[in-house]
């Protein structure tokens, strides 16, 4: 790090003087040196892989005996089989299935497609074919799983195959030839029994029917932190390579307006972070995720009074309240990347009186060729937010999280009156 300090001081001294030919030559030499050093650091792709190494099993993937299959659709069979939940809901279910595969030391057979919820998508992939079957409509309104996630990257932690692969065809064929040891359907059997009972552990293929409520209902002990094998951040970090590359380009473009010197400082900071050397260096950015849309919806009670599950959320995610909240953690003049499902144009513009604002829409030239649906867009936004110096969520999910509102994220029953002023309390 002495090299970076010396380089920074040298650049600052040059910037104060009138540029002379020798100064310009020195800048060029310093810049070249910095680029060489930067390229010696791991890329964002290798950073993702180093993250995997911290939790992946030490045994070779070939030691994972047998296969685990939960179904060809997330949350199916069950109440969500013909409908579709949001990306976060489906990722929770997918993590639950992957965790079971880890416990059982089995290769997980992943659905080859993920459905796209209409309320979470504004891109053109959703079709309204009136005479199409439910199956056809589901297929039309879905995307390939490997367009969202990097299967090779996931397999560093949990070996996976897709259910449209040649390997899966081989698994099915072989399971039929093995008789009683080939395949068995299970439902309502605990993971411990599946792991410890030889009647199950010796099977080549386990066909597990999960809870009809949702796959993630099989992971009921999520409040017990020690029982969580895969963190919430696991699947977001497993984004498909082209999505990771687009996010990296967006980060680089986001700082281009800061000028050469600040850009250099920002790049140094980003690469230092990837090596767990956290430094406060000029030129980085902060990020906020603002969940509005479906979360601020209201419904009328039997007296015709509008009520909501999150009474303060609409107020807390408006710019006037956000400025008060953000002042606790982000000083004026900082660059803030905003990811939100709020569709009102210019909704967050009042924040610009104190901060510089950036959105994914600022990088349409980079993202449009890559993005086919809003799930892919949000996956890129999550990668950008993950690289922020300060990241503020809508809801507090962990004790250490910074959040825009104090309303609990999980509230399925208690409908309350919306609160719009600072001193009001819900009823």
N, C-alpha and C positions, 0 to 999 in steps of 0.2 A: 504493500500500500504506500510505501515511501515514494515509489515511482509516480503514482497518481498525484500525491501531494506536491511533489516537485514540478510535475507537468502543469498542474492547476495554477501554481504560483507563477510559473513562467508565462503562461498564457495571459494571466491577469496583468502582469507587468507590461506585456506587449500591448494589450488593449488600451492602456492609459497613454501610450506614446503615439505620436504621429507615425503611421506605417512608412518604413523605408524599405528599399529593396532587400537589405539584409534581414529586416524583421519579417518580411513576407516569406523569404526563403526559410527562415526559422519556423514560421507557422506551418509551412508545407512539411518540413522534416518532422515536427512534433506530431502533426496530424497523421502522417504515415506511420510513425511509431505507435500511436494510439490504436490505429486500425489493426496493426499486427498483433498488439496485445489483446485487443478485443476478440479477434478471430481465434486466439488461443484459448478463449473461454468456451464452455459448452454452449451450443445453440439452445433455443427454446425447446426443440425436440428432445435433445439429450437431457435438458432440465426435467422434462416430463418423465423421462426414463429413470433419472436419478431419484425422482419422487417415488416411482414404483419400487425401486430397489429397497426402500426403507420398510416396505410392508410385504414384499413378495416372499413366498415360502423358499426355504433354502434348498429343498429337494428339486431335482430335475422334473420337468413337467411330465416326463415319461413314467414317473412313479405314481402319477395320479391314475388309479385303476378304475375303470368303468365310467359310465356316463350318467348324467342327470338331466331329465327332461321335464319341464313344467308346462309346456304347451306352446302352440304356434303363435299365440298372441299374449301380450302382457295383460294380466288380470282376466284371463279367459281360461276356462268357463267361469261365469259369475255375472254379477249385475252390470259390469262394464264391458261385457263381451261385444255387444253391438253398438255401444256408445264409445266415448273416448275421453280420457282424462288428460290433464296438462302434462307437460314434460316433467316437472318436479314430482308429480304423483307417480308417473310411470317409472322414473328413475328410482324412487323409493322401493317400488316393487321389484325392479331389476336388481338392485343392491341386495335385497332380501334373498332372492334366488341365488345370487352369486355367493353370498355368505354361506348358504347351505352347501353349495358345491365345495367351498373351502373346508367346511367341517367334515364332510364325507370324503374328501380327497378325490373328487370326481370331476371329470370334464363337463362343463355346463353346455347344454345345447341351447343356444340363444335364438329367439325368434328372428327371422331374417328381415322383418319389417316392423316399424312402429307407427301406430296411427297418429294422425295430426288432428288435434282438437280444433274445431271451427272457431271457438271463442278465443283461441290463442294464435290464430293465423290470419294474416291479411294478404298473403301472397296468392298467386293464381293457381295453386295446385288443387284447391278444393272445387269439385265439380258438383253440379246439381242435375244428375241424370235421373229423371223421374221414373223411367221404366226399368232401371237397373236393379238387380237383386241386392240384398244387404251385403252379401259377400263382395260383389263387384264394387259397391260404393265404398266399402271399407278399404279395399285394395287401392282404389283411386285416391282416397284421402289418407294415404299413408306414404312413408318413405323408407328407403332401404336402410337397415340398421347400420351398415358400414359406411353410409353417407354421413352418419352422426358420430360414430365411435370408431376408434382404431382398434381392431380386433387383436392385432399383434401386441399392442401396448397393454390391453386388458389381460391378455394371456400371460404376460410376465408375472401377474399376480394370481389370476384364476384362468387356467386353460379353458378356452371357449371355441366352439365351432358354430356355424350358422346352420339353421334347419333346412337350407336349400343347397347345402354343399354336398360334394361327392362323399365326404367322410361320413356325413349323417346317413346317406343311402347305404354305405357299407355297414354302419352300426346297426341299422334296422335289419338288414339282411342277415348279419351274423347273429343278432339276438334271436331271430326266429329259428336258427339252426341249433342253438344251445339248449333248447328245451326249457326245463324248470329253472336253470341257471341263467337263462337269456334275459327275460324281461318280466317285470311285475308292476302292476298298478298299485299305488299306495295312496291312501287318503286318511288324514287324521292321525298319522304316525309321527312321533316326535323325532327330532334330529338325533337325539342320543340313542334311541332305539334303532334308527336306520344305520347309525354308525357302529353300534356295539352288537347288535343281533346278527349272527352269521346268516340267518335266513335272508337278510337284506344286504349285508355287506359283501356277500359273495356274488351278488347279481351283476351281470354285465351292464344292464340298463335299468334304471329306476324311472318309472313314469309317475311323477308326483302331481296329483291334483290338489292345488292350493285352496285357500279359503275363498268362497264365492264373493266375499266382500271386496277383497283386493289381495294380491300376492303379498303385499307388505304386512297384512294381518298375521302372517306366519311368524313375523318378527315382533312379537307383542312386547318384548322387553326392551324397546328402544330407549326408554328413559334411563335404563341402567347402562352407563357409559362403558363399563367394562365388558358388556355383552356385545358391543358394536365392533365388528371386525373391519368393516369398510366405512370410512368416514363419508360424510355428505359430499366432500370435495372430490371423492374418488372418480366418479363418472364424469364430472365436468373437466377434470384433468386428462381424461381419456379421449378427448375430442379427436375426430378424424384429422389426419395430417393436413389436409388442405384447409380445414377450418383453423387449425393452429397457425398455419403459415399466414392466413389472412389476418388473424388477430395480431400477429407480430408486425405485419406491414402496417396495420392501422395504428399500432403503437408508435412506429417510426414516423408515419405521416403526421400523427397528432403533435409531434414535437418539432416538425419542420419549420413551423412559423416562429419558433423561439430563437432562431438564429443558430449560426454554426457553433459558437462556443457553448451555448446552453445545450445544444443537441449532443455535443461530445460529453458534457457532464452527465446528461441523462442516460446516455448509452453506457457510460462507466457504471452508473448507479444500478441500471437494470442487470448488467452482467455480474456485478458484485453480489446482488441479491440472489442470483441463481446459485452462487457459491456460498450462500448463507452469511455473507459479510454485509450486514445492514448498515448503510451509511446515509446520512442526510446530505445529499448533494443537490445543488441547484439544477432545476429542469425536470423533475419528476412530476407526477400528477396524482390526483385523488379520484375516487369514484363513489357514486351512490346508485343504489338500485331502488327505484321508486315503484312499488306495486300499488296500482290504483285499479282502474277497470273493474274486473269482476269482484274485487275485494271491497269496493265501496258501495256495492249495490244495496238497495233497501227493499223491504217488502212491508205492506200494510197489515196491521193487526186487525182484529175483528171490529175495532172502533174506527178504522180508517187512518190510523196514525202510522207514519213511516218509521220502521225500526231497522237496525243493522247489527251484524255480528261484531263489527269493529267500530265502536262509537266515536273514537277520536281519529281514525285513520284518514278520513277525507280532509279534516282540518290539518292534521300533522304533515300531510304530503302536499299541501299548497305552498307556493313559494314564500308567502309571508311568514308562516310558521317554520318553514325549513331554514330560512335565514337565521332565525333565533337559535335553532338546534345546531346548525352547521358551525356557528360561531364558536361552539365549545371545542371543536376539534380541528377546524380548517381555517387558517388565517386568510385575510383578504388577499386578492390578487392571484390565488392559486388556480391552476387548471383543473376543472372537475369534469370527468367523463360521466354522463348520465345515461343509464339504461332504464327504460320505463315502458309500461304498456299504456300509458296515457296518450291518447290520440289527438288531443286538442292542439293545433299548431301554435307554437309560441308559448305554451303553457308555463314553461320554466324560465322564460326570458327575464322575468324580474330578478332572478338570481344574478344576472349579469352586472348589476350595480356593484357587486362585491367580488365576483369571480369570473374567470374566463370559462366558457362552457364548450363542451364537445359532445357530440352524439354519434352513433353509428352512421347516421345519414350523412355525416360529413365525409365519409369514406366510401360513398356509393360506387366510385370507380373501381375500388378494390373488392368490395363485397358483392356487388350485383352479379358478377360472373360466377360467384361461388354459391350464393344463397338461393335456395329453391323454396324455402319455407321458414316460418318464424322460429321453429325449433333450432335450425342451424344458425340463424341470426343470434338467438339468445345464447347459444353455446359459445359463439365468438365473443359476445359481450361479456360473458362470464370470464373468459380467459383474459380479456382486457382488464376487467375489474380485479381479477386475482393479482395482476401486476401493479396495482395502485399502492401508493405509499399509505394512504388512509382509505379504508373501504367502509362505507356506512350502508347497512342493510335497511330494509323497510321495517322488518320485525326482528327482535332479538331472538336468536335461536340458541345461542350459547351465552354463558355468563360474561364472557369477554367481548361479545359483539357490541358494536356501536349501532344504534338504530334510530330511525326517524320517529317512531312511535313507541309508546309503552304498552299498547294493546297487545294481548297475547295472540300469537299466530293461530293457535289451535283453539277455536271456539265454535262448536257446531250447534249449540242449543240456545244459548242465552242471547236473545234479540233485544237490543237496547235502543234508546233514543239517540240519534246522532248528536254530537257535540261540535259546535262550530266556533265557540269563543274560548279564550285561554282559561278563563276562570270557571267554566262550567264543568259539572260532573255528570256522568251518564245516569239514567234511571231506567 
